Amino acid sequence: MKTLTATVHRIPITKARVNLGAVVKRVHLGGEYFILEKGGIPIAGIMDADELEDYLEARDPKVKKQIAASRKDVEAGRVRNASELLADLKVKGRAQKSARKRA
């Protein structure tokens, strides 16, 4: 299993403001994190928007329940191959398209 290590940088807010474009590029393209400090005190953090959305979704109790249910399905073997799922979706999509044409 591959272990990921996060690169976290602590920088003053004033330095981040001056270098905001470069900081955002490193966050988005490089997967880095920045903790912004004011007077040496951590105030805020910068992370990739997709990752932030994932984090916020995970805080939703409904999403947590769905994730737990999915894990139980995997443990019970109630899963299927992704290629099978995609093939089924294509077939259903074609059937819906054909039904709309007939209507």
N, C-alpha and C positions, 0 to 999 in steps of 0.2 A: 504494500500500500504506500502511495506517495504522500509524504508529509509536506504540507505547505507552511512556509514561515512568512509572517507578515512583517513588512518593513514599516515601522512607525517612527515618524520624525516629530520632534517637539521644536516648534519655532515660535518666535514672538509674532503677535498679530501684525505689527508694523512691517516686519520682513515679509510675511505672507501677502500683505496688501500690495507691496511694491512688486512682488514676484508672483502675483496671482495666476497669470496665464501659465507659467511654468509649473506651479504647484498643481493646478488642475490637470494639466497634461500628464504629470507623473501619477496622479491619482487614477485618472481614467485609463491611460495606456499601460502604466507600470504596476497597477494594483497596490500602490503605496497608500499609506494613511498619514495624515498630519494632525497633530494636536496643537492647537493655537493657544499660546500663553500670553497673559498680560501680567507683567510684573512677576514672572516666574510661576504664576498660578494657571493651571489648565482651565480654559474657558469653553472651548468648542473643539469639534473635530471635523475633518473633511474626509469623506469617503466617496466612492463611486456611486452614482445615482441608482444604478440597478441593484447594487448590494444594499443600499439604504431601503429601497422599495421592498426587497426580500425580507429585510429585518422588520420593517413595519408590518408587513403581511403576517409574519411569524408571531407578532405580538397579538394578533387578532384571535380571540378564543375559538372562533369558527374554523379558522385555518389550522389552528393547533389540533382540533378534533379531527379534521380531514387528514392531517399528516399522521396522527396516531392510528386512524383507521387504515390508512395505506400501509403502514408498517405491519399491522396485524395481517392484512391481506398477503403481504410478501412472506411473512413467517408461515402462513397457512398454505402457501403455494397457489393462492388465487390471483395469479398474475399471468400476463402473456407477453410474448415477445413484441418489441416495438414495431418490427416490420409487419407482424400480423395485424396489429392495431392500425397502422397506416394503410395497409391493404383494405381492411374493412371500411375505413373512413373514405377511401377512394371509391369503393363500390357504392356506399351509401350516397356519396356526393353525386355520382353518375345517376343513380336512381332518382334522386330529388330533381336533378336537372331535367331528366327525361319526363318526370311527372309534371313539371312546370310547363314544358313544351306542349304536352297533351292538353293542358288546362286552358 
